[in-house]
Amino acid sequence: MSTSDVLLFDSGRFPLWFRVPAVAFGLLMVWFAAALAAYALFGMRLGIPMSDGGSPLLGSLACLAIAAFWIFIWFAQLQILFDSTRQELIVRTRGYFRSHDRRISLVGSREIHMRHVRSGFVARTWEVSIEFSDGRREHVASIPSGIELLAESLEVATKLPVRRHDKAA
């Protein structure tokens, strides 16, 4: 983060009371995946009664995928910054091993849109995008809450109008 970067939004990390059980469940799923693989490859039972039904390899891979999701919760974070010298939005996502910065130039942009959209059966998120004068749109981020503060700070920092679309699609 350089001196010209202004922090506009920080999702923060999940609360510790949620992250600790999530990592514990993720590690349990890793152990379950190892137990399935050990039973399939070597016939060893690691404390779990096994039957011969189903595919142990597929079950082991499914357990690893579930574990990867729950362990990722420990690391996940989203930040949106504004670089005033370059006139760019920086979308910083933090993952397992590093953070990734995606820069979006605001040169030629007309306005910022925030749409309240459905994401799943009952959940709703805010889709933040930038509309440019040539008609194209660029997706910035999907944000579950805290949109009022982001809209205000985006408007002040970028000097662009922010249009909110509250109707869920």
N, C-alpha and C positions, 0 to 999 in steps of 0.2 A: 504494500500500500504506500504510494508516494504521497508527498505533501499536498498535492493538488487533488487527491481523491477524497470525496465526501461520502461517508457511509449513509445511504438512504434507507436501507432495510437490512435487518439481520434477523433471520428466523431463530437464531440461537440453536442450541442443541436440545434434544428432548430432555425433559427433567430426569434427574438421577433416579427417582423412584420408579420411572418407567424403563430407563436404560438397563439397570442392573437385572431385573427379571427377564428382559428381552435377550440380553447376552447369555444369561443362564439357560434360557430355553433354546437359544441358538446352539450353545455348546452341548446341550442334551441331544439335540437333533444330529449334531456331528457324531456324538458317541453312538447314537442309534444307527446312523449310516455305516459307521465302522463295524458295528455288531452284525448288521445285515451282510456286509461284504465279507467279514470273517467267517460267517456261517456258510455263505455261498462258495467261497474259495477254499476254505480249510476244514469246514465242518465244525468249527469251534463255536460254542455258545458263550457270549459275554454277558451272562446274567439275564438274558431275555429268552423266554421259551419261543422257539421257532417252529414253523410248520413248512412243508414243502410246497405250499400253494403260492402262486404269484411269482413274479420275477424279482429276485433279490438285487440284481443290478439296477433295474428300474427303480425299485424302492430305495436303494441307497442313493441314487442320483436325485430322486425327489427329496429325500431328507437333506441332502447337501444344499439343494436350492432353497429349501425352507430355512435352513440354518444361515445361509448367506444373507437372506433378507433380514432376519431378526438380528444378526450381528451387525449389519449395516446401520441399524438404528443408533448404535453407539457413536458412529462417526458422522452421520448426516447433518449437513448445515448448508444454508443458502444465504448469500449476501448480495445486495445490489449496491454498487458504488457509482459515483459520477466523477469522471475525470474532467475538470473544467478547462485544462489547457488543451486537451485534444478534442473536447466536446464528444465524449464517448460514455456510454453506460457500460459498466463492467459487471457481469453476472458471474459471481464466484460460487462454485459448488464444491463442497468438501466431501470426499469419499473415503474409501478404505485407506489408500496409501498417500494421496496427495490432494491438493485443491486444484481445480481447473478454472481458469479465467476465460470467459467469452466476452469479447469486446464488440459493442454495437455502436457504430458511428452515428451521431445524430445530425450530421450534415445533410440537409435536404429533407429533414423530417417535418411533418406538419403538426401532428398531435399524438398524444399517448392515449390508448384505449385500455379500459379495465372492464372486462366482461365477467359477470357472475354466471358460471356454467356448471352443469351437472357433471360430477365425476363419480360414476358408480350408481348404485341404486338410490341412496339418500344423501350422499355427501355432495357438497357444492364447494367449488374453489373459484378464485379470481384468476382469469387469464389476462396477463399484462402484455400488451403488444404496442409497437410503434408503427404509425402510418406515415409513409413518406409521400412527398408531393407528386412522385411519378405513379402513385397508386399501389405500390407494393406494401406489404405488412411484414414485420419481423416480430416473431414471438420472443418475449423477454423471459417470462417465468410464470409458473402456476403457484399461486399463494393461497393457502387456506384461510388466513385471517390477518388482521392488522393492516387492512388496505387503506383505511382513512389516513393514517400517519404517512404511509408510502405515497399516497396521492398528493398530499400536501407538500411533502419534501421533494417529490419529483417536479411539481409545478414551480416551486421556489428555485430549485437548483438548475433545472434545464430551461426555464423560461418558456416552456411549451404548455399549451392547454391540455388538461387531463379530462377526458370524457369517460364518465362511468355509465355502464349499462347494467342496471340492477336486475333486470328481468332474466331469470334463469332459463336457458335454452333446453 
